[in-house]
Structures are given as C-alpha cells and as structure tokens.
Amino acid sequence: MKKSAVFVLLICLLFGNSFAKENELFAGMRNERYAFIGVQTKYRFGLALENSVLVQKPKIQYIRLAPYYFQEIPFGLNLSYVLYAGMRYDFDFYDLGTRISADYSILSERLQVFGSFQVFYDSDLGTELTYLAGTRLFFLPEVGFQLCIKNMPEYRKPEHRVAGGLIFRTDRISVLPEISTPLDGQSPLTRVSVSFIYHLPF
C-alpha cells in the first residue's frame, strides 16, 4: 500500500513538473472582491476561475469561469478574447458575456494605450454593452501611472467612471492600487481598490 502511494505521488510530481514547464500558472485578485486562479498554455489559450471574497454569507458568493485566447501581434499590439459565465451560489442570478481587449505599446513600452469592449447578459439587468479606454505611462520600468474612462462594471452594474492609479510591476507580479470616481449620478461612491496578478514561479 505504501509503495503504491509513493508511486502515485511520483507520477503526480513528474506530471506537475512537465505541466508547469509547458504552461503558465497565475493567481490574483480583482478590485479586492474577486480572487482568481488560472492557467495559460503555450498556445496562448487560457482558463481562469474567479470567486468572490469578503462577502459575509456563503450562499451569496459569486463564481465565474472564463476561457480566453491571448494573441501577440508584431509592432507592440496585444489582443485578448474572453468568454465567461458566472452565477451566485444560491442561483439568485447568473451572467455570461464576451470581451475583446487590446493594448498597444509605444516608446519601448514606456507608453501604452489600451481598451476593451464587452457585451454581456445579466439575468436581472438584461443585455449591456460596455467599454473601457485608457493609457499607461511608466516613469521607471517597474513603476507607472494608469488613467482610464469606462462604463464596464467594477462589480456588477455598468457605471460611467474615471479611474486612475499607480502600477507596480516585476517579471512575476503586477499590482494596481486605484481610485475610481463616478461621472454621473448612478453611483455616488468614490472607490479605492487594489488589483494584482502573480505568475507562479515554476
């Protein structure tokens, strides 16, 4: 029995090492409310699993699955295509959608422009078309500033907002503390949030 357990453990370790060499694992948090983990293959296809955090009752947690494809194009242009579907644990609502994003690097990646267009369906809110457009300027290779305008939901509902913050990045981690201010009367709240992504060191 012990020999078989050791054999299974060795197979898992060998498979895990091979998997890690050919694929990229990552984890992070979005807007301090959603934690995610994922994997991106060497063919640029990926899959992310996201779950809400800091919600008091377990039955109102939210979970989302998002397959995607990342495409690098010469001259500094990157594109990503995302499909997603999510729901609350108690089935109170569900949503699904698609998002196309692009970013373009100028001046040796010191200046970037980026944008996203998203179409989604929410079982309570109906169909929504949303956008995000912005720019990043890096003072140093590891430190920059980001500013964007958007109506893409930070949590669930579309809101017209302007958001700005500092970016701190290394080869493995990128952190964005951000202040988001409404541009209309739909939400009176100015939010302070932190998002980050960490690429696991395999």
C-alpha positions as CSV (number, residue, x, y, z in Angstrom):
1,M,0.0,0.0,0.0
2,K,2.8,2.4,0.9
3,K,4.7,1.6,-2.4
4,S,1.6,2.3,-4.5
5,A,1.1,5.7,-2.7
6,V,4.7,6.7,-3.3
7,F,4.3,5.6,-7.0
8,V,1.2,7.8,-7.4
9,L,2.9,10.7,-5.7
10,L,5.9,10.4,-8.0
11,I,3.7,10.3,-11.1
12,C,1.9,13.5,-9.9
13,L,5.1,15.3,-9.3
14,L,6.5,14.4,-12.7
15,F,3.3,15.3,-14.5
16,G,3.1,18.6,-12.5
17,N,6.6,19.5,-13.4
18,S,6.0,18.8,-17.1
19,F,2.7,20.7,-17.0
20,A,4.4,23.7,-15.3
21,K,7.2,23.8,-17.9
22,E,4.8,24.0,-20.9
23,N,2.1,26.2,-19.3
24,E,1.9,29.3,-17.1
25,L,0.0,29.3,-13.8
26,F,-1.2,32.6,-12.3
27,A,-3.3,33.8,-9.4
28,G,-4.5,37.2,-8.2
29,M,-7.4,39.5,-7.1
30,R,-9.7,42.0,-8.9
31,N,-11.0,45.1,-7.2
32,E,-10.4,43.4,-3.7
33,R,-13.6,41.5,-4.2
34,Y,-12.8,38.7,-6.7
35,A,-9.9,36.2,-6.3
36,F,-8.9,34.2,-9.3
37,I,-6.5,31.4,-10.4
38,G,-5.8,30.2,-13.9
39,V,-3.5,28.6,-16.4
40,Q,-2.3,29.7,-19.9
41,T,-1.0,27.2,-22.3
42,K,2.0,27.6,-24.6
43,Y,-0.5,28.0,-27.4
44,R,-1.9,31.2,-25.7
45,F,-5.2,29.6,-24.7
46,G,-6.1,30.0,-21.1
47,L,-8.7,29.3,-18.4
48,A,-9.4,31.4,-15.3
49,L,-11.6,30.6,-12.3
50,E,-12.8,33.5,-10.3
51,N,-14.7,33.6,-6.9
52,S,-15.9,36.5,-4.8
53,V,-14.3,37.1,-1.4
54,L,-15.2,39.4,1.6
55,V,-18.8,38.5,1.2
56,Q,-20.4,37.6,4.6
57,K,-22.8,34.8,3.7
58,P,-21.5,31.8,1.8
59,K,-24.8,31.4,-0.2
60,I,-24.3,34.8,-1.9
61,Q,-20.8,34.1,-3.1
62,Y,-20.3,34.5,-6.9
63,I,-18.2,32.2,-9.1
64,R,-17.2,32.7,-12.7
65,L,-15.4,30.5,-15.3
66,A,-13.6,32.3,-18.2
67,P,-11.8,30.7,-21.1
68,Y,-9.7,33.1,-23.2
69,Y,-7.2,33.4,-26.0
70,F,-4.2,35.8,-25.9
71,Q,-2.6,37.0,-29.2
72,E,0.6,38.8,-29.7
73,I,0.9,40.8,-32.9
74,P,4.2,42.5,-34.1
75,F,4.8,46.2,-33.5
76,G,3.6,46.1,-29.9
77,L,0.0,45.1,-30.3
78,N,-1.6,42.5,-28.0
79,L,-5.2,41.2,-28.2
80,S,-7.2,39.0,-25.9
81,Y,-10.6,37.4,-26.4
82,V,-12.6,36.2,-23.4
83,L,-15.8,34.3,-22.9
84,Y,-17.2,34.0,-19.4
85,A,-20.2,32.6,-17.5
86,G,-20.9,33.1,-13.8
87,M,-23.6,32.7,-11.1
88,R,-24.3,33.2,-7.5
89,Y,-24.2,30.2,-5.3
90,D,-27.9,30.4,-4.4
91,F,-28.8,30.8,-8.2
92,D,-30.3,34.2,-7.5
93,F,-28.7,35.5,-10.7
94,Y,-26.4,34.5,-13.5
95,D,-24.5,36.3,-16.2
96,L,-22.5,35.5,-19.3
97,G,-20.6,37.6,-21.8
98,T,-17.7,38.2,-24.1
99,R,-14.9,40.8,-24.0
100,I,-12.3,41.9,-26.6
101,S,-9.3,43.8,-25.3
102,A,-6.3,45.4,-26.9
103,D,-3.2,47.2,-25.8
104,Y,-0.5,48.9,-27.8
105,S,3.0,49.8,-26.6
106,I,4.8,52.9,-27.8
107,L,8.2,54.3,-26.9
108,S,9.8,51.0,-25.9
109,E,6.8,50.0,-23.8
110,R,7.0,53.2,-21.7
111,L,3.7,54.4,-23.0
112,Q,0.7,52.2,-23.6
113,V,-2.8,52.7,-24.8
114,F,-5.5,50.1,-24.1
115,G,-9.1,49.4,-24.4
116,S,-11.9,46.8,-24.0
117,F,-15.3,46.3,-25.4
118,Q,-17.7,43.9,-23.6
119,V,-21.1,42.5,-24.3
120,F,-22.9,40.6,-21.5
121,Y,-26.2,39.4,-20.4
122,D,-27.3,39.5,-16.7
123,S,-30.4,37.6,-15.7
124,D,-31.7,40.6,-13.8
125,L,-30.2,43.6,-15.7
126,G,-30.6,42.2,-19.2
127,T,-28.1,42.8,-22.1
128,E,-25.5,45.5,-21.7
129,L,-22.8,47.0,-24.0
130,T,-19.8,48.4,-22.1
131,Y,-16.3,49.8,-22.8
132,L,-13.0,50.8,-21.2
133,A,-10.4,53.1,-22.7
134,G,-7.2,54.3,-21.1
135,T,-3.4,54.9,-21.1
136,R,-0.4,53.9,-19.1
137,L,2.8,55.8,-18.6
138,F,5.8,54.2,-17.0
139,F,8.3,56.6,-15.3
140,L,10.5,53.6,-14.5
141,P,10.4,50.1,-15.9
142,E,8.8,48.9,-12.6
143,V,6.5,51.9,-11.8
144,G,3.9,53.7,-13.9
145,F,0.6,55.6,-13.8
146,Q,-2.7,54.4,-15.4
147,L,-5.8,56.5,-16.2
148,C,-9.0,55.2,-17.9
149,I,-12.6,56.1,-18.6
150,K,-15.2,53.4,-18.6
151,N,-18.7,52.1,-18.0
152,M,-17.5,48.5,-17.7
153,P,-18.8,47.1,-14.3
154,E,-16.3,47.1,-11.4
155,Y,-18.7,44.7,-9.6
156,R,-21.9,44.0,-11.4
157,K,-23.8,47.1,-12.7
158,P,-22.4,49.3,-15.5
159,E,-21.3,52.7,-14.2
160,H,-19.7,55.7,-16.0
161,R,-16.4,56.3,-14.2
162,V,-12.9,57.6,-14.4
163,A,-10.2,55.7,-12.6
164,G,-6.5,56.3,-12.0
165,G,-3.8,54.6,-10.1
166,L,-0.1,53.6,-9.8
167,I,1.2,50.4,-11.4
168,F,4.0,48.4,-9.7
169,R,5.3,45.5,-11.8
170,T,8.1,42.9,-11.9
171,D,8.6,39.9,-14.1
172,R,6.2,37.9,-11.9
173,I,3.7,40.3,-10.3
174,S,1.8,43.4,-11.2
175,V,-0.1,45.5,-8.6
176,L,-2.6,48.3,-9.3
177,P,-3.9,50.5,-6.4
178,E,-6.7,52.6,-7.9
179,I,-9.2,55.4,-7.2
180,S,-12.4,55.3,-9.2
181,T,-14.8,58.3,-9.3
182,P,-18.3,58.3,-10.9
183,L,-19.0,60.6,-13.8
184,D,-22.8,60.6,-13.4
185,G,-25.4,60.2,-10.7
186,Q,-25.8,56.4,-10.9
187,S,-23.4,55.8,-8.1
188,P,-22.3,58.5,-5.5
189,L,-19.4,56.4,-4.3
190,T,-15.7,57.0,-4.9
191,R,-13.9,53.7,-4.5
192,V,-10.4,52.8,-3.6
193,S,-9.3,49.3,-4.6
194,V,-6.3,47.1,-5.3
195,S,-5.9,44.5,-8.1
196,F,-3.0,42.3,-8.7
197,I,-1.8,39.3,-10.7
198,Y,1.0,36.9,-9.7
199,H,2.6,34.4,-12.1
200,L,3.7,31.3,-10.2
201,P,7.5,30.6,-10.2
202,F,7.7,27.3,-12.0
